[in-house]
Amino acid sequence: LNPVSDALERNLDLTSGSLELAADRERAHTSACKIFSELACNATADPAILRPLYPMLLPAAAMHDPDRRAHRFNVAYDRLVAATATPHANFVIADLVRTMVRASEELRDQHARLSTELIVSEARRNISVHTVLDVCSKLSEGPLRRLGAVIACADRVVQGSAFKIDEAELLGSAAPSKIITALKEVDDSLVTGIDQLTRNAGVHYDYEIDGGIVHMRHMHKGQTYAKIATADDLVTDAANLGEINLALLMAIVRWGWELIDSKDREFFRRAWLSGTS
């Protein structure tokens, strides 16, 4: 795993742990359309749609499997489309937008932390296990919990067990373990590679580092769960969580651009581009 070299091969310029494209806005847009291909058709009509994703260009280019992410995106987007077509479905757009904006901010923050850690580790020749585990836990407890709740609620609308998606419904679905279970019921691909022991280890400090090996242990309801991993294994876990979150986020963004009515769409667009709801 060498995300820095991989990114450089894609003509990305790394600056102080953040990422900017080396050329002008047009080149940035062209690169973003390639890397975030799930939204390329929308970006042709409205190029601004990709700008909030620019901070995630490096990890997306270097660490995501584009075909796997596209499949995850399609699964989530199809579920939102199906929910929209369900008679009597009621989406409270303000609550959905608030959830999306907060999750996207959290996702950008954790991608930046992971990117910075990997860039710095190139120089010092080792990865901070503490940082990567914390990124894993925060990706699970933050954006996955919020974005996953939107897809889980949409699935309940499709199944006929809910008709309104609002803040109360989203919060009722938001425990990470419940979200993972609900997403698995939608499609296994949405949770493939998620290791709850890694998440719990990061949250509860249930791990010890012995040289390059990480020993994780977590007790739940009287049972002990254990796992041994390397730093590279944990980076893979973090990259997978980032990929899942980005797929869900882009599915919600495309749904908002295409399927809600014009008044709500403008509110949705303004909130997405400004980062405020």
Residue frames relative to the residue before (quaternion, step in Angstrom):
aa qw qx qy qz dx dy dz
L 1.0000 0.0000 0.0000 0.0000 0.00 0.00 0.00
N 0.1638 0.7687 -0.6026 0.1386 3.58 -0.58 1.13
P 0.1128 -0.8562 0.4999 0.0652 3.58 0.44 1.19
V 0.6094 0.5630 -0.3703 0.4178 3.59 1.06 -0.61
S 0.6725 0.4719 -0.2945 0.4882 3.59 0.86 -0.94
D 0.6346 0.5390 -0.3292 0.4453 3.55 0.98 -0.86
A 0.6736 0.4932 -0.2945 0.4650 3.57 0.95 -0.88
L 0.6373 0.5333 -0.3323 0.4461 3.57 0.98 -0.81
E 0.6205 0.5397 -0.3387 0.4572 3.57 1.09 -0.67
R 0.6807 0.4441 -0.2789 0.5115 3.57 1.23 -0.43
N 0.5366 -0.6727 0.3761 0.3438 3.60 1.25 0.46
L 0.3999 0.6816 -0.5115 0.3374 3.57 1.05 0.73
D 0.2868 -0.7522 0.5720 0.1576 3.54 -1.06 0.79
L 0.2320 -0.7803 0.5685 0.1189 3.61 -0.70 1.11
T 0.0198 0.8138 -0.5781 0.0559 3.58 -0.69 1.05
S 0.8482 -0.1529 0.0677 0.5025 3.57 -0.56 1.21
G 0.7289 -0.4407 0.2447 0.4632 3.55 0.92 0.86
S 0.6401 0.4399 -0.3453 0.5269 3.59 1.21 -0.14
L 0.3142 -0.7584 0.5275 0.2187 3.56 -1.16 -0.04
E 0.0197 0.7524 -0.6574 0.0366 3.45 -1.05 0.90
L 0.4414 -0.6499 0.5254 0.3266 3.53 -1.14 0.45
A 0.5577 -0.6796 0.3773 0.2912 3.53 -0.99 0.94
A 0.7442 0.3897 -0.2350 0.4889 3.60 1.06 -0.46
D 0.7800 -0.3762 0.2512 0.4325 3.53 -1.24 -0.40
R 0.7571 -0.3994 0.2750 0.4377 3.52 -1.37 0.06
E 0.6338 0.5393 -0.3421 0.4362 3.59 0.99 -0.76
R 0.6614 0.4806 -0.3098 0.4853 3.57 0.96 -0.81
A 0.6051 0.5493 -0.3516 0.4567 3.57 1.05 -0.75
H 0.6692 0.5015 -0.3015 0.4580 3.55 0.92 -0.92
T 0.6401 0.5282 -0.3235 0.4545 3.58 0.97 -0.86
S 0.6681 0.4892 -0.2965 0.4758 3.59 0.93 -0.89
A 0.6543 0.5146 -0.3169 0.4546 3.57 0.96 -0.86
C 0.6259 0.5317 -0.3410 0.4574 3.61 1.02 -0.75
K 0.6586 0.5017 -0.3087 0.4682 3.57 1.04 -0.75
I 0.7177 0.4491 -0.2578 0.4655 3.57 0.85 -0.98
F 0.7580 0.2638 -0.1527 0.5766 3.59 1.01 -0.83
S 0.0015 0.8723 -0.4887 0.0152 3.54 0.85 1.04
E 0.5420 0.6345 -0.4003 0.3786 3.59 1.16 -0.47
L 0.7581 0.3358 -0.1833 0.5282 3.59 1.15 -0.62
A 0.3555 0.7767 -0.4715 0.2191 3.59 1.26 0.08
C 0.6516 0.5163 -0.3357 0.4429 3.60 0.93 -0.80
N 0.6549 0.4886 -0.3113 0.4853 3.61 1.04 -0.70
A 0.6570 0.5291 -0.3067 0.4408 3.57 1.03 -0.82
T 0.5519 0.5936 -0.4009 0.4269 3.60 1.16 -0.40
A 0.7257 0.4046 -0.2268 0.5082 3.56 1.00 -0.84
D 0.7975 0.0900 -0.0068 0.5966 3.58 1.07 -0.74
P 0.2263 -0.8349 0.4844 0.1308 3.62 0.21 1.25
A 0.5864 0.6171 -0.3725 0.3695 3.60 1.08 -0.59
I 0.5204 0.6823 -0.4090 0.3104 3.59 1.14 -0.56
L 0.7121 0.4788 -0.2623 0.4415 3.60 1.05 -0.70
R 0.5108 0.7062 -0.4144 0.2620 3.60 1.09 -0.49
P 0.6593 0.4937 -0.3490 0.4470 3.66 0.88 -0.67
L 0.6550 0.5165 -0.3138 0.4536 3.60 1.24 -0.32
Y 0.4341 0.7306 -0.4522 0.2707 3.61 1.21 -0.27
P 0.6562 0.5163 -0.3496 0.4250 3.68 0.87 -0.73
M 0.7023 0.4486 -0.2728 0.4808 3.60 1.22 -0.29
L 0.3423 0.7736 -0.4785 0.2355 3.58 1.27 0.21
L 0.6817 0.5119 -0.3121 0.4193 3.59 0.80 -0.96
P 0.7221 0.4126 -0.2915 0.4726 3.65 0.62 -0.93
A 0.6242 0.5370 -0.3509 0.4460 3.60 1.04 -0.70
A 0.6881 0.4783 -0.2841 0.4660 3.58 0.95 -0.87
A 0.7666 0.4244 -0.1963 0.4400 3.54 0.92 -0.95
M 0.8338 0.2806 -0.0902 0.4667 3.57 0.96 -0.80
H 0.6511 0.5120 -0.3367 0.4478 3.61 1.18 -0.17
D 0.3773 -0.6554 0.6008 0.2592 3.52 -1.27 0.58
P 0.3538 -0.7893 0.4476 0.2269 3.64 -0.22 1.18
D 0.6515 0.5053 -0.3320 0.4583 3.62 0.99 -0.70
R 0.6609 0.4943 -0.3085 0.4729 3.59 0.94 -0.84
R 0.6570 0.5009 -0.3176 0.4653 3.58 0.95 -0.84
A 0.6291 0.5331 -0.3353 0.4557 3.60 1.02 -0.79
H 0.6389 0.5119 -0.3331 0.4678 3.59 1.00 -0.76
R 0.6521 0.5062 -0.3136 0.4693 3.57 0.93 -0.86
F 0.6183 0.5388 -0.3256 0.4704 3.57 1.02 -0.82
N 0.6863 0.4965 -0.2942 0.4426 3.60 0.79 -0.99
V 0.6218 0.5365 -0.3378 0.4598 3.58 1.02 -0.79
A 0.6986 0.4687 -0.2739 0.4661 3.58 0.82 -1.01
Y 0.6592 0.5100 -0.3112 0.4567 3.58 0.92 -0.89
D 0.6482 0.5185 -0.3197 0.4569 3.60 0.92 -0.85
R 0.6412 0.5144 -0.3353 0.4602 3.58 1.02 -0.73
L 0.6449 0.5076 -0.3195 0.4737 3.60 1.01 -0.74
V 0.6347 0.5218 -0.3234 0.4694 3.57 1.00 -0.82
A 0.6626 0.5061 -0.3061 0.4595 3.58 0.92 -0.91
A 0.6469 0.5099 -0.3252 0.4645 3.59 1.00 -0.79
T 0.6346 0.5376 -0.3293 0.4470 3.59 0.98 -0.81
A 0.7013 0.4690 -0.2604 0.4694 3.57 1.04 -0.78
T 0.5250 0.6453 -0.4088 0.3752 3.59 1.25 -0.17
P 0.4958 -0.6674 0.4579 0.3148 3.63 -0.78 0.94
H 0.8428 0.1744 -0.1665 0.4812 3.56 -1.08 0.87
A 0.3879 0.7028 -0.5098 0.3092 3.63 1.18 0.25
N 0.0993 -0.8025 0.5883 0.0051 3.56 -0.93 0.94
F 0.0753 -0.7924 0.6053 0.0042 3.57 -0.42 1.24
V 0.2384 -0.7398 0.6115 0.1483 3.58 -0.74 1.04
I 0.3149 -0.8206 0.4429 0.1769 3.53 0.07 1.37
A 0.6263 0.5514 -0.3532 0.4231 3.61 0.94 -0.80
D 0.6745 0.4833 -0.2971 0.4724 3.60 0.97 -0.82
L 0.6387 0.5140 -0.3228 0.4730 3.58 1.03 -0.75
V 0.6575 0.5090 -0.3092 0.4614 3.57 0.94 -0.88
R 0.6363 0.5252 -0.3313 0.4577 3.59 0.95 -0.84
T 0.6502 0.5093 -0.3066 0.4732 3.57 0.98 -0.84
M 0.6726 0.5093 -0.2941 0.4492 3.58 0.90 -0.96
V 0.6752 0.5066 -0.3010 0.4437 3.58 0.85 -0.96
R 0.6693 0.4879 -0.3097 0.4669 3.57 0.89 -0.86
A 0.6594 0.5093 -0.3103 0.4576 3.58 0.94 -0.86
S 0.6586 0.5086 -0.3234 0.4506 3.60 0.94 -0.81
E 0.6253 0.5231 -0.3383 0.4701 3.59 1.05 -0.69
E 0.6580 0.4989 -0.3058 0.4739 3.57 0.94 -0.88
L 0.6557 0.5195 -0.3133 0.4495 3.57 0.97 -0.85
R 0.6419 0.5088 -0.3220 0.4748 3.59 0.97 -0.80
D 0.6435 0.5326 -0.3271 0.4418 3.59 0.93 -0.87
Q 0.7185 0.4459 -0.2650 0.4635 3.58 0.81 -0.96
H 0.5976 0.5289 -0.3652 0.4793 3.61 1.10 -0.55
A 0.6440 0.5176 -0.3223 0.4620 3.58 1.00 -0.81
R 0.6438 0.5175 -0.3221 0.4626 3.60 0.96 -0.82
L 0.6797 0.4822 -0.2966 0.4664 3.57 0.90 -0.92
S 0.6439 0.5198 -0.3253 0.4576 3.58 0.95 -0.85
T 0.6569 0.5097 -0.3075 0.4627 3.58 0.92 -0.92
E 0.6520 0.5222 -0.3170 0.4490 3.58 0.93 -0.89
L 0.6894 0.4776 -0.2894 0.4614 3.57 0.91 -0.86
I 0.6246 0.5229 -0.3361 0.4728 3.58 1.08 -0.70
V 0.6809 0.4816 -0.2876 0.4708 3.58 0.87 -0.97
S 0.6517 0.5342 -0.3230 0.4308 3.58 0.98 -0.82
E 0.5390 0.6046 -0.4062 0.4229 3.58 1.19 -0.41
A 0.6988 0.4601 -0.2634 0.4803 3.56 1.04 -0.82
R 0.7782 0.3550 -0.2030 0.4766 3.59 0.86 -0.88
R 0.4282 -0.7590 0.4045 0.2774 3.58 1.38 0.03
N 0.7580 0.2552 -0.2520 0.5448 3.58 1.04 0.56
I 0.3947 -0.7161 0.5386 0.2034 3.53 -1.18 0.69
S 0.4252 -0.6814 0.5328 0.2666 3.57 -1.03 0.78
V 0.3491 -0.7507 0.5283 0.1883 3.56 -0.42 1.24
H 0.6169 0.5635 -0.3466 0.4262 3.58 0.99 -0.83
T 0.6740 0.4951 -0.2975 0.4605 3.58 0.91 -0.91
V 0.6922 0.4832 -0.2960 0.4470 3.59 0.81 -0.97
L 0.6424 0.5049 -0.3273 0.4747 3.60 0.99 -0.75
D 0.6456 0.5086 -0.3262 0.4670 3.57 1.00 -0.75
V 0.6127 0.5314 -0.3414 0.4750 3.59 1.06 -0.71
C 0.6396 0.5298 -0.3241 0.4530 3.59 0.94 -0.88
S 0.6908 0.4784 -0.2876 0.4595 3.58 0.84 -0.97
K 0.6873 0.4795 -0.2956 0.4585 3.59 0.92 -0.83
L 0.6127 0.5275 -0.3570 0.4677 3.61 1.07 -0.59
S 0.6699 0.4830 -0.2933 0.4815 3.59 1.09 -0.69
E 0.7360 0.4383 -0.2347 0.4594 3.56 0.84 -1.01
G 0.7262 0.4200 -0.2349 0.4909 3.58 1.19 -0.51
P 0.8522 0.1820 -0.1221 0.4751 3.61 -0.27 -1.20
L 0.6359 0.5200 -0.3630 0.4398 3.64 0.94 -0.70
R 0.6328 0.5309 -0.3256 0.4600 3.55 1.03 -0.78
R 0.7181 0.4459 -0.2587 0.4676 3.60 0.90 -0.87
L 0.7151 0.4393 -0.2632 0.4757 3.58 0.76 -1.03
G 0.6315 0.5353 -0.3263 0.4564 3.56 1.04 -0.78
A 0.6175 0.5511 -0.3449 0.4428 3.57 1.08 -0.71
V 0.6182 0.5380 -0.3503 0.4536 3.60 1.03 -0.71
I 0.6923 0.4610 -0.2827 0.4778 3.58 0.87 -0.94
A 0.6352 0.5272 -0.3306 0.4576 3.59 1.01 -0.78
C 0.6577 0.4947 -0.3085 0.4770 3.59 0.98 -0.80
A 0.6233 0.5267 -0.3398 0.4675 3.58 1.02 -0.77
D 0.6402 0.5232 -0.3263 0.4582 3.57 1.01 -0.77
R 0.6446 0.5120 -0.3272 0.4640 3.58 1.00 -0.76
V 0.6029 0.5355 -0.3550 0.4730 3.59 1.08 -0.64
V 0.6560 0.5079 -0.3089 0.4650 3.58 0.92 -0.91
Q 0.7060 0.4625 -0.2591 0.4696 3.57 0.98 -0.86
G 0.5074 -0.6813 0.3993 0.3448 3.60 1.27 -0.18
S 0.5570 0.6161 -0.3980 0.3895 3.60 1.21 0.21
A 0.7647 0.1339 -0.1260 0.6176 3.60 1.29 0.05
F 0.1758 -0.7956 0.5712 0.0988 3.56 -1.17 0.56
K 0.7407 0.3338 -0.1989 0.5481 3.57 1.21 -0.36
I 0.1157 -0.7640 0.6307 0.0711 3.57 -0.92 0.92
D 0.1997 0.7615 -0.5850 0.1947 3.54 -0.37 1.30
E 0.7689 -0.3687 0.2353 0.4663 3.57 -1.26 -0.04
A 0.6503 0.5225 -0.3254 0.4452 3.59 0.93 -0.85
E 0.6642 0.4969 -0.3017 0.4701 3.58 0.96 -0.87
L 0.6593 0.5084 -0.3075 0.4608 3.58 0.98 -0.82
L 0.6723 0.4900 -0.3012 0.4660 3.59 0.91 -0.87
G 0.6365 0.5428 -0.3271 0.4396 3.58 1.09 -0.66
S 0.7073 0.4417 -0.2511 0.4915 3.57 1.24 -0.38
A 0.5820 0.7240 -0.2850 0.2365 3.50 1.31 -0.40
A 0.4309 0.6548 -0.5139 0.3486 3.65 1.11 0.17
P 0.5519 -0.6548 0.3873 0.3415 3.63 -0.74 0.98
S 0.6651 0.4979 -0.3249 0.4519 3.61 0.87 -0.83
K 0.6444 0.5101 -0.3187 0.4722 3.60 1.05 -0.75
I 0.6364 0.5320 -0.3272 0.4527 3.56 1.01 -0.81
I 0.6592 0.5094 -0.3145 0.4550 3.58 0.88 -0.94
T 0.6474 0.5122 -0.3132 0.4695 3.58 0.97 -0.84
A 0.6770 0.4974 -0.2933 0.4564 3.58 0.93 -0.93
L 0.6590 0.5023 -0.3096 0.4664 3.59 0.98 -0.80
K 0.6166 0.5418 -0.3409 0.4583 3.57 1.07 -0.71
E 0.6420 0.5182 -0.3228 0.4639 3.57 1.07 -0.71
V 0.6131 0.5186 -0.3500 0.4824 3.58 1.17 -0.53
D 0.7355 -0.2714 0.2172 0.5816 3.57 0.83 -1.02
D 0.5446 -0.6503 0.4238 0.3177 3.58 -0.86 0.98
S 0.6149 0.5958 -0.3564 0.3739 3.59 1.00 -0.76
L 0.6177 0.5771 -0.3461 0.4070 3.59 1.15 -0.56
V 0.7766 0.2787 -0.1718 0.5382 3.59 1.19 -0.30
T 0.3713 0.7410 -0.4888 0.2722 3.60 1.25 0.04
G 0.8161 0.2503 -0.1977 0.4819 3.56 -0.86 0.97
I 0.5382 0.6020 -0.4250 0.4090 3.61 1.21 -0.11
D 0.1186 -0.7941 0.5955 0.0259 3.56 -0.72 1.10
Q 0.3112 -0.7862 0.5042 0.1754 3.57 -0.36 1.24
L 0.5824 0.5708 -0.3836 0.4335 3.58 1.12 -0.50
T 0.6268 0.5220 -0.3326 0.4733 3.58 1.04 -0.74
R 0.6425 0.5149 -0.3225 0.4670 3.59 0.97 -0.84
N 0.6868 0.4828 -0.2900 0.4595 3.58 0.84 -0.95
A 0.6176 0.5497 -0.3488 0.4412 3.57 1.03 -0.74
G 0.6774 0.4893 -0.2918 0.4654 3.56 0.96 -0.85
V 0.6673 0.5069 -0.3014 0.4549 3.58 0.99 -0.83
H 0.8140 0.3011 -0.1122 0.4839 3.57 0.83 -1.04
Y 0.4145 -0.7105 0.4654 0.3267 3.61 1.26 0.04
D 0.3396 0.7457 -0.4997 0.2807 3.56 1.01 0.82
Y 0.5978 0.5433 -0.3881 0.4437 3.57 0.65 1.08
E 0.1498 -0.7461 0.6403 0.1044 3.50 -1.34 0.45
I 0.2880 -0.7542 0.5699 0.1530 3.55 -1.10 0.76
D 0.0158 -0.7859 0.6172 -0.0353 3.55 -0.78 1.08
G 0.7911 -0.1280 0.0423 0.5966 3.56 -0.03 1.29
G 0.7840 -0.2701 0.2154 0.5158 3.57 -0.67 -1.05
I 0.6101 0.5581 -0.3356 0.4513 3.57 1.30 0.14
V 0.2098 -0.7652 0.5998 0.1037 3.56 -1.03 0.88
H 0.1565 -0.7748 0.6094 0.0612 3.57 -0.76 1.10
M 0.0600 -0.8112 0.5816 -0.0070 3.58 -0.59 1.18
R 0.0213 0.7764 -0.6284 0.0443 3.55 -1.01 0.90
H 0.0514 0.7904 -0.6081 0.0530 3.55 -0.99 0.83
M 0.2323 -0.7676 0.5842 0.1247 3.56 -0.94 0.93
H 0.0581 0.7830 -0.6147 0.0748 3.54 -0.97 0.95
K 0.8424 -0.0807 -0.0021 0.5328 3.54 -0.70 1.18
G 0.7541 -0.4302 0.2011 0.4537 3.54 0.90 1.00
Q 0.6663 0.4682 -0.3050 0.4937 3.58 1.27 -0.05
T 0.2975 -0.7608 0.5566 0.1511 3.54 -1.01 0.88
Y 0.1299 -0.7733 0.6188 0.0473 3.54 -0.92 1.01
A 0.0536 -0.8172 0.5737 -0.0143 3.58 -0.89 0.92
K 0.0118 0.7822 -0.6220 0.0355 3.53 -1.21 0.63
I 0.1853 -0.7439 0.6304 0.1215 3.55 -1.15 0.69
A 0.0543 0.8073 -0.5816 0.0839 3.57 -0.85 0.98
T 0.3868 -0.6660 0.5756 0.2749 3.53 -1.34 0.27
A 0.6739 -0.4685 0.3650 0.4394 3.56 -1.26 0.18
D 0.6404 0.5236 -0.3282 0.4561 3.59 1.00 -0.77
D 0.5981 0.5511 -0.3576 0.4591 3.59 1.09 -0.69
L 0.6818 0.4916 -0.2864 0.4598 3.57 0.94 -0.89
V 0.6052 0.5300 -0.3531 0.4777 3.58 1.08 -0.66
T 0.6289 0.5269 -0.3263 0.4694 3.59 1.03 -0.79
D 0.6355 0.5205 -0.3219 0.4707 3.59 1.01 -0.83
A 0.6725 0.4968 -0.2960 0.4619 3.58 0.91 -0.94
A 0.6484 0.5174 -0.3166 0.4600 3.58 0.97 -0.85
N 0.6452 0.5200 -0.3172 0.4613 3.59 1.00 -0.80
L 0.6459 0.5040 -0.3192 0.4764 3.59 0.97 -0.82
G 0.6435 0.5153 -0.3216 0.4658 3.57 1.00 -0.80
E 0.6453 0.5258 -0.3139 0.4567 3.56 1.01 -0.82
I 0.6521 0.5057 -0.3180 0.4668 3.59 0.91 -0.88
N 0.6687 0.5084 -0.2991 0.4526 3.57 0.88 -0.96
L 0.6694 0.4935 -0.3083 0.4619 3.57 0.91 -0.87
A 0.6182 0.5364 -0.3454 0.4591 3.60 1.03 -0.73
L 0.6682 0.4886 -0.2979 0.4755 3.60 0.93 -0.89
L 0.6526 0.5216 -0.3187 0.4478 3.57 0.93 -0.89
M 0.6893 0.4712 -0.2960 0.4638 3.59 0.82 -0.93
A 0.5994 0.5508 -0.3634 0.4532 3.61 1.08 -0.61
I 0.6655 0.4885 -0.2983 0.4790 3.59 0.96 -0.87
V 0.6413 0.5207 -0.3277 0.4585 3.60 0.98 -0.82
R 0.6733 0.4802 -0.3124 0.4674 3.60 0.84 -0.88
W 0.6195 0.5380 -0.3419 0.4582 3.57 0.99 -0.79
G 0.6752 0.4998 -0.2978 0.4534 3.58 0.90 -0.89
W 0.6568 0.5164 -0.3052 0.4570 3.57 1.04 -0.78
E 0.7991 0.3793 -0.1570 0.4391 3.56 0.92 -0.89
L 0.8379 0.3360 -0.1076 0.4164 3.55 0.85 -0.91
I 0.6514 0.4769 -0.3642 0.4644 3.62 1.07 -0.23
D 0.6266 -0.5806 0.3546 0.3801 3.58 -1.15 0.55
S 0.7360 -0.4934 0.2503 0.3902 3.53 -1.25 0.54
K 0.6548 0.5126 -0.3268 0.4491 3.61 0.92 -0.82
D 0.6990 0.4431 -0.2671 0.4937 3.57 0.85 -0.95
R 0.6072 0.5669 -0.3595 0.4251 3.59 1.07 -0.66
E 0.6549 0.5016 -0.3188 0.4668 3.59 0.96 -0.80
F 0.6248 0.5134 -0.3284 0.4880 3.59 1.05 -0.74
F 0.6371 0.5294 -0.3089 0.4674 3.57 0.97 -0.91
R 0.6778 0.4999 -0.2891 0.4551 3.59 0.85 -1.02
R 0.6652 0.5117 -0.3056 0.4498 3.58 0.88 -0.95
A 0.6695 0.4932 -0.3008 0.4670 3.59 0.95 -0.88
W 0.6451 0.5252 -0.3220 0.4520 3.61 0.96 -0.84
L 0.7268 0.4442 -0.2523 0.4591 3.58 0.83 -0.96
S 0.7227 0.4267 -0.2508 0.4824 3.60 1.05 -0.67
G 0.3828 -0.7340 0.4783 0.2931 3.57 1.18 -0.51
T 0.6591 0.4378 -0.3158 0.5237 3.57 1.23 0.44
S 0.1962 -0.7888 0.5741 0.0987 3.54 -1.13 0.70
